């Protein structure tokens, strides 16, 4: 599922956040699952992954009795703190208070569609970050284009 858009919402006193109806209407239980996983992202935001996407990605990580040190470190900071969040009948999830505090999110939140996941951020912090990124727009696009060029392309079937 492709996530896009920017939504401003309120987190209630019980740490519940409504997933935007526009997003909920596009979720399919067979493809996406019935819940989200929340993790601390590498950019200090909270990342919400559809249940099946998170499980599929976690399963795609190579498992070993002797994992590389980088993978052990990644696993240690990702999986113990990740939480599965079931949506209630009104489409809300309950966010762990400790994760909200660590991300600097109070009662106001901006939900960002980030291609394969959602990000939760403090609206003021997001506005500042967005403005900084917009001033670097040309450079960011150029670097992204260069990164895409360097990616290996999948081999084409000679019969196609």
C-alpha positions as CSV (number, residue, x, y, z in Angstrom):
1,X,0.0,0.0,0.0
2,X,1.3,3.4,-0.9
3,X,1.0,6.0,1.9
4,X,0.9,9.7,1.0
5,X,-0.4,12.9,2.5
6,X,-0.2,15.0,5.6
7,X,-2.8,15.0,8.3
8,X,-3.0,16.9,11.6
9,X,-4.7,15.0,14.4
10,X,-5.1,15.1,18.2
11,X,-4.1,12.3,20.5
12,X,-6.6,12.0,23.3
13,X,-5.9,11.6,27.1
14,X,-5.8,7.8,26.7
15,X,-3.0,8.1,24.0
16,X,-5.5,7.1,21.3
17,X,-4.9,8.3,17.7
18,X,-7.5,8.0,15.0
19,X,-6.0,6.6,11.7
20,X,-7.3,8.9,9.0
21,X,-10.4,7.5,7.3
22,X,-8.8,8.1,3.9
23,X,-6.0,5.6,4.9
24,X,-8.3,3.2,6.7
25,X,-10.6,2.9,3.7
26,X,-7.6,1.6,1.6
27,X,-6.4,-1.0,4.1
28,X,-7.2,-4.6,3.2
29,X,-7.1,-7.2,6.0
30,X,-5.7,-9.9,3.8
31,X,-2.9,-7.7,2.4
32,X,-2.2,-5.3,5.3
33,X,-3.5,-7.1,8.4
34,X,-5.8,-5.7,11.1
35,X,-3.2,-3.7,13.1
36,X,-0.1,-1.5,12.9
37,X,3.3,-1.9,14.4
38,X,4.9,1.2,15.9
39,X,8.7,1.6,16.1
40,X,11.1,4.5,16.7
41,X,12.3,5.6,13.3
42,X,15.9,6.4,12.5
43,X,14.8,10.1,12.1
44,X,13.4,10.4,15.7
45,X,9.8,10.1,14.4
46,X,7.4,7.3,15.3
47,X,6.9,4.9,12.3
48,X,3.6,3.1,11.9
49,X,3.8,0.0,9.7
50,X,0.8,-2.1,8.5
51,X,1.0,-5.4,10.4
52,X,1.6,-7.6,7.4
53,X,4.2,-5.2,5.9
54,X,6.2,-5.1,9.1
55,X,6.1,-8.9,9.6
56,X,7.1,-9.4,5.9
57,X,10.0,-7.0,6.2
58,X,11.1,-8.5,9.6
59,X,11.0,-12.0,8.0
60,X,13.1,-10.8,5.0
61,X,16.0,-9.9,7.3
62,X,18.5,-12.7,7.2
63,X,18.5,-14.7,10.4
64,X,21.6,-16.5,11.7
65,X,23.0,-18.0,14.9
66,X,26.0,-15.7,14.3
67,X,24.5,-12.4,13.1
68,X,26.7,-9.6,12.0
69,X,27.2,-7.0,14.7
70,X,25.3,-4.3,12.8
71,X,22.2,-6.6,12.5
72,X,22.4,-7.5,16.2
73,X,22.5,-3.8,17.1
74,X,19.6,-3.0,14.7
75,X,17.5,-5.9,16.2
76,X,18.3,-4.8,19.7
77,X,17.0,-1.2,19.2
78,X,14.1,-2.1,16.9
79,X,12.2,-5.2,18.0
80,X,12.1,-4.9,21.8
81,X,10.6,-1.5,21.6
82,X,8.2,-2.2,18.7
83,X,4.6,-2.6,19.7
84,X,1.6,-4.1,17.8
85,X,-1.3,-1.7,17.9
86,X,-4.8,-3.0,17.2
87,X,-7.3,-0.6,15.8
88,X,-10.5,-0.3,17.7
89,X,-14.0,-0.2,16.0
90,X,-13.6,3.6,15.4
91,X,-10.1,3.2,13.7
92,X,-8.0,4.4,16.7
93,X,-4.8,2.9,18.0
94,X,-3.4,3.4,21.5
95,X,0.2,4.7,21.4
96,X,2.7,3.9,24.2
97,X,3.2,7.1,26.3
98,X,7.0,6.4,26.5
99,X,7.3,6.3,22.8
100,X,5.3,9.6,22.4
101,X,7.6,11.2,25.1
102,X,10.8,10.0,23.4
103,X,9.6,11.4,20.0
104,X,8.6,14.7,21.6
105,X,4.9,14.3,20.6
106,X,2.2,15.8,22.8
107,X,-1.5,16.0,22.2
108,X,-1.1,17.3,18.7
109,X,0.5,15.2,16.0
110,X,1.0,15.3,12.2
111,X,0.6,12.0,10.4
112,X,2.8,11.7,7.3
113,X,2.4,9.3,4.5
114,X,5.9,8.0,3.7
115,X,5.5,5.6,0.8
116,X,5.4,2.3,2.8
117,X,4.7,3.5,6.3
118,X,3.2,6.4,8.3
119,X,5.3,8.8,10.4
120,X,4.1,10.6,13.5
121,X,5.7,13.9,14.4
122,X,5.2,17.0,16.5
123,X,3.6,19.5,14.1
124,X,6.0,22.3,15.0
125,X,9.1,20.1,14.6
126,X,7.7,18.8,11.3
127,X,7.0,22.3,9.9
128,X,10.6,23.4,10.7
129,X,12.1,20.2,9.2
130,X,9.8,20.5,6.1
131,X,11.0,24.1,5.5
132,X,14.6,23.1,5.9
133,X,14.1,20.3,3.3
134,X,12.3,22.6,0.9
135,X,15.3,24.9,0.9
136,X,17.4,21.9,-0.2
137,X,14.9,20.5,-2.7
138,X,17.1,20.6,-5.7
139,X,20.0,18.9,-4.0
140,X,17.7,16.3,-2.4
141,X,16.2,15.4,-5.8
142,X,19.7,15.2,-7.4
143,X,21.0,12.9,-4.6
144,X,17.9,10.7,-4.9
145,X,18.3,10.5,-8.7
146,X,22.0,9.5,-8.2
147,X,21.1,6.8,-5.6
148,X,18.5,5.4,-8.1
149,X,21.1,5.3,-10.9
150,X,23.5,3.3,-8.6
151,X,20.9,0.7,-7.7
152,X,21.2,-2.6,-9.6
153,X,18.4,-3.1,-12.1
154,X,16.5,-6.4,-12.0
155,X,17.4,-8.7,-14.9
156,X,14.8,-8.8,-17.6
157,X,13.5,-12.1,-18.9
158,X,15.0,-12.5,-22.4
159,X,11.6,-13.9,-23.5
160,X,9.8,-10.7,-22.8
